[in-house]
Amino acid sequence: MKTPLIPVAEARDRLLADAVPFETESVAISDAYRRILGTDLKALRTQPPQAVSAMDGYAVRSADIQTAPTEFSLIGEVAAGHPFDGTVGAGETVRIFTGGVVPQGADTVMLQENVTVLEDGRVRANQAEPAGRHVRPAGLDFRQGETVVASGTLLDAGALCLAAAANHPDVPVIRRPRVGILATGDELLLPGSVPGPGQIIASNSFGIAAMAKDSGAEIVDLGIARDTEADLVAALDRASAEKCDVLVTLGGASVGDHDLVQKVFVAHGMTLDFWRIAMRPGKPLMFGRLGELRILGLPGNPVSALVCGLLFMKPLLERLGGRPSGENRRQAVLETAMTANGLREDYVRAETWRDAEGALHARPFTQQDSSMISTFAQSTALIVRPPHAPASEPGDTVDVLLLKSAAF
């Protein structure tokens, strides 16, 4: 008796049921780009630590610049990193440059373009200035002890700059999932090979590895396993030796005479959770556990593998790595008619665009064979059709899963 098909939503819920973010680890800030911060990051210093000038000009007491013109005695100079040791008194000023510490006694900076330097060396202010003008107070950006970057933040350029300014040489980040990727099949050869009769070039693993990297994973390339028990067991052993958290296999997870992955893995201790999903493409999807190792068996057809990777592998890796997740679903106006759907949830490759009013439109590609990588590469979205969806006409609204930012 055939194993019944399970809905996509149920399969994903079971896949993610016990997936929680991994522990944190400390990495150098130079290695933290696009990592996920594991705990709140608090400032180890105040920024700026003292009041500094925001402009090139002259530091004075605000009480002396309420009217203009007013003349001052020039008593010194301040550059960034070179504070003035004295105190600014009544009728006195100090030449100051951007970033220079405002000297004691002063609280306002006159812009250099509003000042005339007289022949006797005195300085004349040609414009009155309000108190505190062109001065950045201490702590304007942040103060010591304040949270500057929150836990769960994707560390982009701005977040890393802020962490560095807060004086953190290392940052706590969530450990990345370590993912072993294993292609299977006697027919597969690496790119650059010359295929013989019945052989093809292995392509799925490169697309799946790219998707896994985009999901924050660290990749372990387990190569190609032949359709033998010995090769598959050796791959399992290597995944364990490499300390993989997730093993993603490509092909061979069904139960045909030459589909050995599921049989061999179960025989060697894998607990099978589910396989056979009510979706197209991608029905023969397998998920199981071998101790702490999660095993996700993706179909062998390239488009099936990529669609299943998007729907199952990507959210799993994002969850384990503490990354924000969620499908980028929208509604679109259908451009061509579609026939009624069958009992499986259908993911139809399509091109999308926005009209002059900003409405999203979708047109399915004519050819939807699951072996056609070219169609997937051209697609900007997948039209999602639930089981038993009725026929659709041009102008109807459909759900789409966006694949590329250009489609947004």
N, C-alpha and C positions, 0 to 999 in steps of 0.2 A: 504494500500500500504506500502511495506517495505521501511524503511529508506535506501537510497543508501549507499554503502560502500565508505569510503573516503580513499585516499592513506595514507600510513604511514607518508611520508614527510609532507603532508598537515596537518595531525593531530598534528604532533609534532610542526610545525610552529604555529598553533593556540594555542597549549598548552603553548608555550614559548613566545607568542607575547608580553605580558606585564609583564613578569617575570624579575625583576631587583633585584640586591642585596639589602638585608635588611640594615637597619641603623647599625652603629657601636655601640659597648658597650665596656666599660673598664673592663678587668678581670685581676686578679693577674697573674703574669708571670708563676707561678707554675700551673695554670689552663689553660694555653694557648696552650698546645701541640696539634698540628694538627688543630688549628683554623686558620682562614684566616685574615691576617693583614688588617685593614680597612683604615689606612692612613700611609703615609711614617713615618718611625721611625728615628728620628735624634739623634745623639750621644749627651748625656748630659755631656760628659767628653772626654778628650783626652787619647788615649791608645797607648803606655804607656805615662803617664803624664810627665815623665822625661826620659832622656837617662838612660838605664839600661844595665847591663852586660848580655850577652847571654851565658856566660860560667863561670865556676869557674876558677879564676886566680888572676892576679895582675893588678890594674889600674895604668897607667902611662901617661905622656905626650908623644905624638907621636914624638916630636922633640928629645926625649931622647932615642929612640929605633930604630933609623935608621941604627945602626950598632950593631953587637954583637961579642963577649960577652960584656955586660955592667952591671955594678953593681949599685944597688939602696939601699937607706935607707928605711926600712919598718917603716911607721909612724902611721899605724892604720888598721882598719878592717871594712868592709861593708858587712852586710847580708841583705837579702830581708826584708824590713820593718824597717831597722835600718841604716839610712844614716850616713855618716861620716861628722862631722861638720866642719872640717878644709879644707884647700886647698892643693892640691898636687903641690909641686914646682919642680924645676929642680933637677934631681937626686933622687927624692923621689917616693915611690910607696905605694899603699894601698892594702892589701889583700881584694879580693872581691868575692862574691859568686853569682851564677846565680840569676838574678832578683834584685840584689842590685843596688841602684842608683849610677851611675858613679860620683865620687866626683868632686867638682869644681877644675879646673885646669887640670884634666885628660881627655883624649879623646880616649884612646885605652886600650884594655885589653890583657895582655900576658897570654897564656894558662899555667896553673899550671904545666903541664907536660914538658913545655919548659923552666922551671925555676929551679934553684938550690938554696936552702936556705943554706947559709954559716954558719959556726960555730959561727961567731960573730953576727949573726942575720941579716946581710945584705942579699939581694936577687940578684942573678946573672941571667940576661937574656941570654939564650943560642941561641936565634934566633931573628933576626930583624922582626918587624911587621909593616905593612902599617898603616897609620892613620885611625882611626875608626874601626880597626879590633875587632871583637867580641863585638861590641856595638850596641844595638838596640836604634835608635834615638827616641826622643819624637814624638808621632803621627805616628809611623811606621804602626800600625794597622788601626787607624782612628783618626780623630780630632773632637773636639767639634763642633756641628752644621752640620756635614756631615750626609747625609742619609746613614744609615747602613743597614736597611731592607726596601725594597720597598713595597708599598701598593699592596695587592693581593697575597703576598707570603704565601704559606702554612708553618706554623711555625713548622718546624722540629727541631731536636736536635741542628743542627748548627745554625739556625736562632735564637733559644731561647738563646743559649749560647752567641751569639753576642748581642742580646737585653739586656741581663743581664750585660754583660761587659760594655755596653753603659750606664748603671746605670738606667735602667727602671724597677721599681718594678711592674708596671702594664702596660698593652699594649692594644691599641684599636683594637678590632677584630669585624668582621662582625657577627651580630647576627645569630645564627643557626636557620634554619627552624624547627618549632615545628610540628611534624607529628603525628597525631592520626591514629592508625591502628586498623581497625574493621573487624573481620571475621563475616560472616553472614551464617546462615543456621541451621535449626532444627536438622540436622544430625550430627553436629559437637560436639566433646568432646575434652577437653584438654589432652595433653600427660599425661600418667599415669592412665587414666581412663580405665574402662572395657566396651568396646562398646557393646550395645545391638543390636537387629535386625535393620538393616538399618542405623546404626550409624558408623561414621568414626572418626579418630583422626585428629584434625585441625593441619595442618602443614604449610600452606602458610604464615601465619602471622609471623612465626619465620624467614623464609627466607627473606621475604620482610622487616622485621625490621632490619635484618643484612645488607641488601643492602642499606637501608636508613641511617643506622649508617655510613657505608662506604662512603656515599655521604655527610656526615657532618651534618646529622640531629639529633635532639633531639627527642626521641620516647615517645609517650604517648600510652600505651596499653589500648585500649578500650574494649578488651575482645571479647566475641562472642554475637552477637545479634540474637535472634530467628526470624523466619519469621513472624513477627507481626509488625503492624504499631507502636504500643506502644514501642517496643524494639528499633526500628530504630529511632524514634523521641527522645527517651531517649539518644541514642548514639549521635545524632546531638547536643542535649543540652549539653552533657558532653564535646564534642569536643569544643564547644563554651566556656564553663566554664573553660576548660583547656588552653584556648587561643591558640588553634591549628591554624597554618597557612595553613596546608594541611590535609585533611581527606582522607585516603586511605581505601577503602572498598574492601573486597575480596568476590566475588560471589554475585549473586542476582541482577546484574545490567542490565540483559537482560529484555525482556518483556513477559516472560512466566507467566503462572498463579501463580507460586510460586516465581517469581522474583520480589520482592517488592521494592528494593532499589531505583531504578530510579523513580517509581511511587510515593513513599512516599516522597522522597526528593523534587521532583518537586512540589508536593502538598503543601509542607511546605516552598516554596520560592526559591528553587534552579533553576537557569537559566541553562538549558542544552545547552552546546555548541556543543558537538558531541557524537555520539556513533556508533558502527559498523565500524570497520576498515578493510581495504582490506589486511589482514595479516593472516598468519597461523603459529603457534597457536596464539590465542588472539583476535579473531574478536569482541566479545562483550565488548569492552573497552569504558568506559564512562568518560566524563569530563564535569564539570559544576562549577558554582560559586554560593555561598550563602553569599552575602555581600563580605567581605574580605576573606572568607574561600574558598580555592580551593578544589574541591572534585574530586578525581580520583578513578573511579570504575574499579578495575581490575577483570579479569575473575576468576571463581572459580577453574578451573582445575589448578593444581599446576604448571605445566610447562608453561601454558599460562600466569599465574600470574607472574612468574619469568621473562619470556621473555618480557612481557609488562612493568614490573618494570624496567628492564634494558633499554628499549627503550624510556620510557616516564617518569616514576617517577624519575629515577636517574638524567637525565639532568635537570628536573625541580628543584629538590632540590639543585643540584650543582649551577644552575643559581641564585636561591634565596640566597644561602649561599656565593656567590661570589667565588666559587671554580672553578679552571680550569676544563673544561669538554671536551668532544669529544670522540667519539667511537674509540676503538682501532681496526681499520679495516686493513686488509692485503689482499694480494692475495696469493692463495695457489694452489698447483697442486692437482687435484682431483684424488683419487685412485680407485674409483669405479664408474660405470655408474649411471646416474640419469635420470629419465624420464622427459618429458616436464612438465613444471609447468602450473598451472591454472591461474585464474584471481587475486589471492591474492599473496602478497609478502610472500615468505616462509622462515622460519628460522629453519634450519635443524641442529639438534644436531650432533656433530662430534668430533672425536679425531684428534689431530694434532701433528706433530713432524717435526723436521728438519733433512735433510739428511747430509751427510758428507760435502757437498758443501754449506750448510746453507739454502738451499731452503726449504720452508714451504710446507708440504703435509697435506691433509685433507681426512679423510675417514668418511662418514656419518654412524651413527648407523643404523642397520637394522630396529629396532623398534622405531617409532616416535610418538606413542600415547601420547597425551598431559597430560595424567594422570600419566605417568611414571617418577617419581622423580629420580629414580636410574639412568636413562639414562642422565638426566640433570646434576646430581652430578658428573658423570664420564666425561662429555663433557669438552673439553678445548676450544671449539669454536662453533659458529653457522655459517653454510654455508648460505649466504644470496642469495636468488634466486628471481629476479624481476618477476613481473607478466608476464605470457606468455613466460617465458624463454624456449628456445628449449632444447631438450634432450642433456645431456652432456656425454662425454666419458672419460674414464681414460686418464690422461695426459692433459685434458683441464684445463684452469685457472679459478678459481672461487673466488668470494669475501668471506672473512670470517670475522666474528666479534669475536675477541679473548676474552675469558672469564677469563683465569687464566694466571699469569705471567709465569708459566712453559711453556706455549705455545708460548711465544714471541721468 
